[in-house]
Amino acid sequence: MDDIDRAIINALQDGFPVCERPYAAAAEKIGIDEAELLRRLAALREQNTISRFGPLFHAERLGGALTLAAMRIPQQEMERIVALVNAHPEVAHNYERAHVFNMWFVLATETEAELLAVIQTIEAETGYPVYNMPKLEEYYLNLRFAV
């Protein structure tokens, strides 16, 4: 990762322009052109430097469903189970933790029924229970990772 990649990551954590050509506007603030920004974002994604680039929606405010889920997976099974869980497009932010509940991920669907169906499917595919922990209260932290 070079200085331009760092500038991209740092700049885009603070928001993205809402205009006719948002990538061009964002690139201009960084000091590069639109094509370079798009190329670098794709490369950062392909290298797994960033896991995704896109908006954060309040699924519940849009009528959807969202939950934090956890699983207890034996270490020797972790790679296989991660692949099965991550194959679901409804899964985001999958993390391994040093805890008895060692896999944590976010599920987002259009309805509560779909969310429960995805949980049941993951349980059936993996053979392990999914602990569903829906949000009870929301806190805004403005989390940033300066690079």
N, CA, C and O of each residue as an XYZ file, in Angstrom:
588
protein
N       0.856     -1.166      0.000
C       0.000      0.000      0.000
C       0.907      1.235      0.000
O       1.820      1.351      0.817
N       0.639      2.142     -0.921
C       1.453      3.359     -0.999
C       0.688      4.542     -0.395
O      -0.413      4.382      0.132
N       1.289      5.723     -0.483
C       0.691      6.917      0.121
C      -0.667      7.266     -0.495
O      -1.548      7.766      0.205
N      -0.844      7.010     -1.785
C      -2.136      7.314     -2.421
C      -3.211      6.361     -1.913
O      -4.335      6.786     -1.648
N      -2.878      5.072     -1.774
C      -3.842      4.120     -1.213
C      -4.248      4.542      0.201
O      -5.427      4.495      0.554
N      -3.279      4.948      0.996
C      -3.574      5.410      2.355
C      -4.483      6.639      2.323
O      -5.429      6.738      3.104
N      -4.196      7.560      1.428
C      -5.023      8.771      1.309
C      -6.455      8.401      0.921
O      -7.412      8.985      1.429
N      -6.595      7.435      0.027
C      -7.937      6.986     -0.390
C      -8.697      6.422      0.805
O      -9.830      6.823      1.072
N      -8.076      5.496      1.520
C      -8.742      4.866      2.656
C      -9.100      5.903      3.714
O     -10.218      5.905      4.227
N      -8.170      6.771      4.038
C      -8.444      7.787      5.056
C      -9.545      8.746      4.619
O     -10.422      9.083      5.414
N      -9.510      9.188      3.372
C     -10.498     10.166      2.889
C     -11.901      9.573      2.810
O     -12.873     10.226      3.190
N     -12.011      8.346      2.321
C     -13.338      7.790      2.085
C     -14.021      7.285      3.346
O     -15.212      6.975      3.316
N     -13.295      7.195      4.452
C     -13.930      6.832      5.717
C     -14.772      7.977      6.264
O     -15.640      7.763      7.111
N     -14.521      9.185      5.786
C     -15.237     10.349      6.285
C     -16.439     10.731      5.441
O     -17.045     11.778      5.667
N     -16.788      9.912      4.485
C     -17.953     10.207      3.674
C     -17.640     10.122      2.194
O     -16.481     10.083      1.782
N     -18.680     10.095      1.425
C     -18.561      9.976     -0.022
C     -19.515     10.986     -0.634
O     -20.656     11.110     -0.189
N     -19.065     11.704     -1.643
C     -19.924     12.748     -2.226
C     -21.220     12.186     -2.825
O     -21.233     11.100     -3.405
N     -22.270     12.925     -2.675
C     -23.537     12.600     -3.318
C     -23.729     13.641     -4.411
O     -24.150     14.769     -4.154
N     -23.412     13.238     -5.630
C     -23.491     14.145     -6.771
C     -23.538     13.293     -8.046
O     -23.552     12.064     -7.977
N     -23.562     13.943     -9.185
C     -23.668     13.234    -10.460
C     -22.473     12.299    -10.701
O     -22.657     11.198    -11.221
N     -21.264     12.714    -10.338
C     -20.059     11.901    -10.546
C     -19.281     11.824     -9.231
O     -18.256     12.486     -9.072
N     -19.770     11.019     -8.298
C     -19.157     10.989     -6.965
C     -17.709     10.503     -6.959
O     -16.899     11.001     -6.177
N     -17.374      9.547     -7.809
C     -15.983      9.066     -7.833
C     -15.040     10.147     -8.350
O     -13.912     10.272     -7.875
N     -15.500     10.919     -9.315
C     -14.677     12.021     -9.831
C     -14.474     13.077     -8.749
O     -13.368     13.593     -8.586
N     -15.535     13.402     -8.007
C     -15.430     14.401     -6.942
C     -14.510     13.907     -5.825
O     -13.690     14.672     -5.316
N     -14.640     12.637     -5.444
C     -13.781     12.075     -4.395
C     -12.331     12.041     -4.861
O     -11.425     12.373     -4.097
N     -12.110     11.644     -6.102
C     -10.750     11.575     -6.642
C     -10.100     12.950     -6.657
O      -8.919     13.086     -6.337
N     -10.862     13.961     -7.024
C     -10.316     15.325     -7.074
C      -9.817     15.767     -5.701
O      -8.753     16.377     -5.596
N     -10.579     15.464     -4.644
C     -10.158     15.826     -3.287
C      -8.866     15.110     -2.890
O      -8.067     15.644     -2.119
N      -8.664     13.905     -3.416
C      -7.473     13.117     -3.087
C      -6.284     13.543     -3.945
O      -5.130     13.345     -3.567
N      -6.585     14.135     -5.115
C      -5.522     14.591     -6.005
C      -5.188     13.610     -7.109
O      -4.079     13.620     -7.643
N      -6.156     12.753     -7.458
C      -5.989     11.807     -8.566
C      -7.218     11.920     -9.455
O      -8.152     12.657     -9.139
N      -7.218     11.181    -10.580
C      -8.407     11.226    -11.429
C      -9.338     10.057    -11.105
O      -8.976      9.123    -10.390
N     -10.540     10.142    -11.651
C     -11.588      9.163    -11.365
C     -11.163      7.741    -11.722
O     -11.390      6.814    -10.945
N     -10.543      7.561    -12.898
C     -10.129      6.225    -13.334
C      -9.113      5.621    -12.366
O      -9.157      4.426    -12.071
N      -8.201      6.455    -11.877
C      -7.195      5.980    -10.921
C      -7.848      5.569     -9.609
O      -7.477      4.549     -9.029
N      -8.811      6.344     -9.135
C      -9.516      5.990     -7.908
C     -10.229      4.648     -8.079
O     -10.117      3.774     -7.219
N     -10.944      4.483     -9.160
C     -11.664      3.229     -9.400
C     -10.701      2.045     -9.507
O     -10.971      0.971     -8.971
N      -9.581      2.244    -10.199
C      -8.595      1.166    -10.337
C      -8.022      0.792     -8.975
O      -7.884     -0.389     -8.658
N      -7.694      1.780     -8.186
C      -7.095      1.516     -6.875
C      -8.096      0.884     -5.909
O      -7.729     -0.003     -5.138
N      -9.340      1.319     -5.938
C     -10.352      0.678     -5.087
C     -10.518     -0.797     -5.455
O     -10.623     -1.654     -4.577
N     -10.542     -1.082     -6.739
C     -10.648     -2.480     -7.180
C      -9.437     -3.291     -6.720
O      -9.582     -4.424     -6.262
N      -8.249     -2.709     -6.841
C      -7.030     -3.406     -6.416
C      -7.018     -3.628     -4.906
O      -6.641     -4.706     -4.448
N      -7.421     -2.634     -4.134
C      -7.477     -2.787     -2.680
C      -8.451     -3.889     -2.280
O      -8.202     -4.632     -1.331
N      -9.544     -3.988     -2.996
C     -10.531     -5.048     -2.737
C      -9.955     -6.410     -3.126
O     -10.072     -7.366     -2.360
N      -9.341     -6.508     -4.294
C      -8.770     -7.782     -4.758
C      -7.667     -8.277     -3.833
O      -7.496     -9.484     -3.662
N      -6.917     -7.355     -3.234
C      -5.824     -7.705     -2.320
C      -6.328     -7.958     -0.900
O      -5.539     -8.279     -0.012
N      -7.634     -7.817     -0.682
C      -8.248     -7.949      0.645
C      -7.733     -6.919      1.644
O      -7.795     -7.137      2.854
N      -7.225     -5.795      1.136
C      -6.845     -4.694      2.015
C      -8.110     -4.059      2.579
O      -8.148     -3.667      3.746
N      -9.144     -3.960      1.746
C     -10.472     -3.558      2.199
C     -11.412     -4.697      1.874
O     -11.238     -5.379      0.864
N     -12.408     -4.911      2.716
C     -13.337     -6.011      2.477
C     -14.511     -5.580      1.611
O     -15.102     -6.398      0.905
N     -14.843     -4.315      1.665
C     -15.941     -3.812      0.843
C     -15.831     -2.304      0.767
O     -15.170     -1.668      1.588
N     -16.489     -1.748     -0.229
C     -16.612     -0.301     -0.322
C     -18.036     -0.021     -0.739
O     -18.459     -0.412     -1.827
N     -18.771      0.647      0.112
C     -20.154      0.949     -0.210
C     -20.830      1.619      0.958
O     -20.222      1.811      2.011
N     -22.077      1.974      0.781
C     -22.801      2.687      1.827
C     -23.178      1.763      2.976
O     -23.266      0.546      2.814
N     -23.398      2.365      4.132
C     -23.960      1.669      5.279
C     -25.414      2.119      5.388
O     -25.702      3.308      5.526
N     -26.306      1.169      5.325
C     -27.731      1.474      5.421
C     -28.251      1.042      6.778
O     -27.768      0.063      7.349
N     -29.213      1.750      7.289
C     -29.931      1.322      8.483
C     -31.049      0.403      7.998
O     -32.142      0.856      7.658
N     -30.755     -0.884      7.975
C     -31.692     -1.857      7.414
C     -33.065     -1.770      8.068
O     -34.091     -1.860      7.394
N     -33.076     -1.596      9.369
C     -34.358     -1.541     10.070
C     -35.192     -0.336      9.639
O     -36.413     -0.432      9.516
N     -34.529      0.797      9.412
C     -35.250      2.002      8.990
C     -35.818      1.853      7.582
O     -36.765      2.544      7.207
N     -35.228      0.943      6.808
C     -35.712      0.687      5.456
C     -36.702     -0.460      5.417
O     -37.141     -0.868      4.341
N     -37.057     -0.985      6.586
C     -38.006     -2.082      6.669
C     -37.347     -3.449      6.663
O     -38.042     -4.465      6.638
N     -36.024     -3.497      6.686
C     -35.307     -4.764      6.648
C     -34.986     -5.287      8.036
O     -35.469     -4.774      9.046
N     -34.163     -6.316      8.059
C     -33.776     -6.951      9.319
C     -32.263     -7.065      9.372
O     -31.609     -7.278      8.351
N     -31.715     -6.921     10.567
C     -30.273     -6.934     10.777
C     -30.004     -7.582     12.123
O     -30.743     -7.363     13.083
N     -28.943     -8.381     12.194
C     -28.574     -8.962     13.477
C     -27.088     -9.253     13.533
O     -26.436     -9.427     12.503
N     -26.564     -9.303     14.739
C     -25.223     -9.793     14.996
C     -25.375    -11.258     15.365
O     -26.235    -11.620     16.168
N     -24.540    -12.091     14.777
C     -24.618    -13.533     15.031
C     -23.261    -14.031     15.493
O     -22.219    -13.487     15.127
N     -23.298    -15.073     16.303
C     -22.061    -15.682     16.791
C     -22.171    -17.193     16.681
O     -23.258    -17.769     16.717
N     -21.006    -17.813     16.546
C     -20.939    -19.275     16.499
C     -19.728    -19.732     17.299
O     -18.757    -18.994     17.464
N     -19.805    -20.969     17.793
C     -18.676    -21.624     18.457
C     -18.179    -22.705     17.515
O     -18.843    -23.722     17.316
N     -17.012    -22.480     16.938
C     -16.481    -23.367     15.914
C     -15.138    -23.935     16.373
O     -14.252    -23.172     16.758
N     -14.970    -25.268     16.340
C     -13.648    -25.828     16.635
C     -12.614    -25.271     15.647
O     -12.901    -25.130     14.458
N     -11.424    -24.959     16.139
C     -10.402    -24.324     15.311
C     -10.125    -25.122     14.043
O      -9.924    -24.532     12.982
N     -10.112    -26.437     14.127
C      -9.816    -27.257     12.953
C     -10.920    -27.179     11.896
O     -10.713    -27.588     10.754
N     -12.086    -26.658     12.270
C     -13.208    -26.509     11.342
C     -13.362    -25.074     10.832
O     -14.159    -24.819      9.929
N     -12.608    -24.145     11.403
C     -12.832    -22.721     11.149
C     -12.803    -22.376      9.658
O     -13.731    -21.731      9.171
N     -11.794    -22.774      8.939
C     -11.675    -22.401      7.529
C     -12.871    -22.895      6.718
O     -13.403    -22.154      5.891
N     -13.298    -24.130      6.942
C     -14.442    -24.697      6.216
C     -15.722    -23.944      6.543
O     -16.506    -23.622      5.650
N     -15.930    -23.663      7.823
C     -17.165    -22.998      8.237
C     -17.189    -21.541      7.765
O     -18.236    -21.043      7.352
N     -16.054    -20.864      7.824
C     -15.978    -19.486      7.321
C     -16.396    -19.444      5.852
O     -17.162    -18.569      5.449
N     -15.901    -20.376      5.063
C     -16.249    -20.408      3.636
C     -17.747    -20.624      3.440
O     -18.353    -19.987      2.578
N     -18.344    -21.505      4.218
C     -19.786    -21.756      4.090
C     -20.597    -20.523      4.491
O     -21.543    -20.142      3.801
N     -20.220    -19.905      5.608
C     -20.958    -18.734      6.093
C     -20.791    -17.566      5.124
O     -21.768    -16.905      4.772
N     -19.564    -17.316      4.697
C     -19.313    -16.179      3.813
C     -19.905    -16.345      2.424
O     -20.002    -15.368      1.681
N     -20.300    -17.542      2.059
C     -20.925    -17.769      0.753
C     -22.326    -17.148      0.678
O     -22.888    -17.005     -0.408
N     -22.878    -16.786      1.821
C     -24.208    -16.167      1.850
C     -24.077    -14.661      1.642
O     -23.379    -13.997      2.408
N     -24.733    -14.111      0.624
C     -24.610    -12.670      0.355
C     -25.164    -11.802      1.479
O     -24.863    -10.610      1.547
N     -25.957    -12.377      2.344
C     -26.527    -11.621      3.469
C     -25.521    -11.415      4.611
O     -25.791    -10.669      5.552
N     -24.364    -12.078      4.523
C     -23.360    -12.031      5.586
C     -22.342    -10.930      5.311
O     -21.840    -10.788      4.196
N     -22.051    -10.160      6.347
C     -21.012     -9.130      6.264
C     -20.227     -9.137      7.561
O     -20.675     -9.685      8.569
N     -19.064     -8.532      7.529
C     -18.279     -8.305      8.745
C     -18.046     -9.584      9.535
O     -18.326     -9.618     10.733
N     -17.549    -10.618      8.911
C     -17.287    -11.881      9.594
C     -15.899    -11.827     10.233
O     -14.900    -11.618      9.544
N     -15.844    -12.015     11.543
C     -14.590    -11.907     12.285
C     -14.363    -13.136     13.145
O     -15.305    -13.692     13.712
N     -13.118    -13.556     13.240
C     -12.738    -14.584     14.198
C     -12.277    -13.889     15.472
O     -11.522    -12.918     15.416
N     -12.729    -14.383     16.613
C     -12.383    -13.797     17.911
C     -11.760    -14.854     18.811
O     -12.056    -16.042     18.680
N     -10.909    -14.426     19.712
C     -10.326    -15.306     20.718
C     -11.305    -15.357     21.895
O     -11.131    -14.655     22.891
N     -12.314    -16.179     21.770
C     -13.402    -16.268     22.747
C     -14.086    -17.598     22.522
O     -13.909    -18.210     21.468
N     -14.866    -18.062     23.491
C     -15.615    -19.300     23.295
C     -16.539    -19.169     22.073
O     -16.697    -20.121     21.307
N     -17.147    -17.989     21.895
C     -17.858    -17.681     20.653
C     -16.804    -17.053     19.739
O     -16.513    -15.861     19.843
N     -16.247    -17.849     18.860
C     -15.060    -17.404     18.122
C     -15.337    -16.928     16.701
O     -14.407    -16.489     16.024
N     -16.568    -16.997     16.226
C     -16.926    -16.433     14.925
C     -18.107    -15.495     15.120
O     -19.140    -15.880     15.667
N     -17.940    -14.258     14.664
C     -18.979    -13.237     14.776
C     -19.221    -12.632     13.401
O     -18.270    -12.327     12.682
N     -20.477    -12.458     13.033
C     -20.786    -11.852     11.744
C     -22.118    -11.128     11.810
O     -22.925    -11.350     12.713
N     -22.328    -10.261     10.838
C     -23.565     -9.498     10.724
C     -24.380    -10.089      9.584
O     -23.841    -10.403      8.523
N     -25.663    -10.238      9.807
C     -26.611    -10.681      8.776
C     -27.580     -9.541      8.496
O     -28.089     -8.909      9.422
N     -27.833     -9.282      7.224
C     -28.809     -8.264      6.837
C     -29.689     -8.824      5.727
O     -29.193     -9.341      4.727
N     -30.992     -8.716      5.915
C     -31.959     -9.214      4.932
C     -33.100     -8.202      4.792
O     -33.174     -7.215      5.524
N     -33.966     -8.473      3.848
C     -35.096     -7.562      3.631
C     -36.193     -7.733      4.670
O     -36.931     -6.788      4.952
N     -36.310     -8.931      5.244
C     -37.361     -9.176      6.235
C     -36.813    -10.022      7.377
O     -35.789    -10.690      7.236
N     -37.503     -9.984      8.498
C     -37.148    -10.823      9.648
C     -37.255    -12.304      9.289
O     -36.433    -13.109      9.728
N     -38.261    -12.668      8.496
C     -38.426    -14.071      8.089
C     -37.233    -14.549      7.270
O     -36.774    -15.677      7.447
N     -36.727    -13.701      6.373
C     -35.547    -14.062      5.588
C     -34.322    -14.216      6.482
O     -33.511    -15.120      6.284
N     -34.194    -13.341      7.453
C     -33.068    -13.412      8.374
C     -33.077    -14.760      9.107
O     -32.050    -15.434      9.189
N     -34.227    -15.141      9.632
C     -34.339    -16.414     10.337
C     -34.087    -17.593      9.401
O     -33.521    -18.603      9.820
N     -34.501    -17.477      8.139
C     -34.257    -18.540      7.163
C     -32.766    -18.697      6.869
O     -32.275    -19.818      6.741
N     -32.040    -17.575      6.760
C     -30.594    -17.640      6.524
C     -29.908    -18.293      7.721
O     -29.013    -19.120      7.546
N     -30.318    -17.928      8.926
C     -29.743    -18.544     10.126
C     -29.977    -20.054     10.102
O     -29.054    -20.824     10.367
N     -31.186    -20.478      9.792
C     -31.488    -21.911      9.738
C     -30.665    -22.609      8.662
O     -30.200    -23.730      8.868
N     -30.480    -21.957      7.515
C     -29.682    -22.542      6.431
C     -28.229    -22.697      6.852
O     -27.618    -23.736      6.604
N     -27.669    -21.669      7.487
C     -26.286    -21.743      7.949
C     -26.131    -22.868      8.970
O     -25.156    -23.617      8.927
N     -27.081    -22.984      9.879
C     -27.026    -24.058     10.866
C     -27.073    -25.431     10.186
O     -26.335    -26.340     10.565
N     -27.935    -25.576      9.190
C     -28.044    -26.853      8.477
C     -26.777    -27.166      7.689
O     -26.321    -28.309      7.678
N     -26.211    -26.165      7.033
C     -25.003    -26.371      6.232
C     -23.771    -26.678      7.085
O     -22.929    -27.493      6.707
N     -23.677    -26.015      8.240
C     -22.462    -26.144      9.042
C     -22.556    -27.204     10.127
O     -21.540    -27.772     10.529
N     -23.759    -27.475     10.603
C     -23.925    -28.394     11.721
C     -23.692    -27.735     13.069
O     -23.627    -28.424     14.087
N     -23.564    -26.405     13.095
C     -23.328    -25.666     14.334
C     -24.434    -24.637     14.537
O     -24.929    -24.059     13.570
N     -24.827    -24.402     15.797
C     -25.856    -23.386     16.043
C     -25.340    -21.973     15.808
O     -24.166    -21.672     16.024
N     -26.244    -21.123     15.363
C     -25.980    -19.701     15.197
C     -26.726    -18.984     16.313
O     -27.932    -19.165     16.478
N     -26.016    -18.179     17.068
C     -26.618    -17.415     18.155
C     -26.995    -16.040     17.618
O     -26.133    -15.234     17.268
N     -28.294    -15.792     17.560
C     -28.871    -14.583     16.982
C     -28.977    -13.515     18.068
O     -29.654    -13.711     19.078
N     -28.300    -12.378     17.853
C     -28.297    -11.307     18.847
C     -28.697     -9.985     18.204
O     -27.838     -9.155     17.905
N     -29.997     -9.783     17.989
C     -30.441     -8.540     17.343
C     -30.128     -7.320     18.192
O     -30.044     -7.395     19.418
N     -29.961     -6.215     17.522
C     -29.655     -4.938     18.173
C     -30.850     -4.483     19.005
O     -31.985     -4.456     18.528
N     -30.573     -4.129     20.248
C     -31.608     -3.596     21.115
C     -31.539     -2.079     21.204
O     -32.557     -1.407     21.368
N     -30.313     -1.544     21.093
C     -30.108     -0.109     21.166
C     -28.934      0.243     20.259
O     -28.006     -0.553     20.113
N     -28.965      1.418     19.652
C     -27.914      1.827     18.728
C     -27.072      2.945     19.326
O     -27.584      3.867     19.962
N     -25.753      2.835     19.101
C     -24.804      3.850     19.540
C     -23.983      4.266     18.333
O     -23.582      3.416     17.538
N     -23.730      5.541     18.182
C     -22.909      6.050     17.082
C     -21.511      6.313     17.606
O     -21.332      7.128     18.511
N     -20.510      5.627     17.046
C     -19.146      5.733     17.531
C     -18.213      6.497     16.597
O     -17.135      6.913     17.022
N     -18.596      6.691     15.348
C     -17.737      7.327     14.351
C     -16.370      6.648     14.301
O     -15.331      7.305     14.365
N     -16.390      5.346     14.188
C     -15.169      4.549     14.150
C     -14.410      4.770     12.860
O     -14.978      4.680     11.772
N     -13.124      5.061     12.980
C     -12.248      5.272     11.824
C     -10.977      4.489     12.065
O     -10.564      4.292     13.207
N     -10.367      4.048     10.999
C      -9.074      3.377     11.060
C      -8.101      4.158     10.198
O      -8.034      3.936      8.989
N      -7.354      5.058     10.789
C      -6.378      5.843     10.045
C      -5.221      4.932      9.629
O      -4.677      4.180     10.438
N      -4.865      5.019      8.362
C      -3.742      4.206      7.858
C      -2.639      5.091      7.324
O      -1.615      4.589      6.859
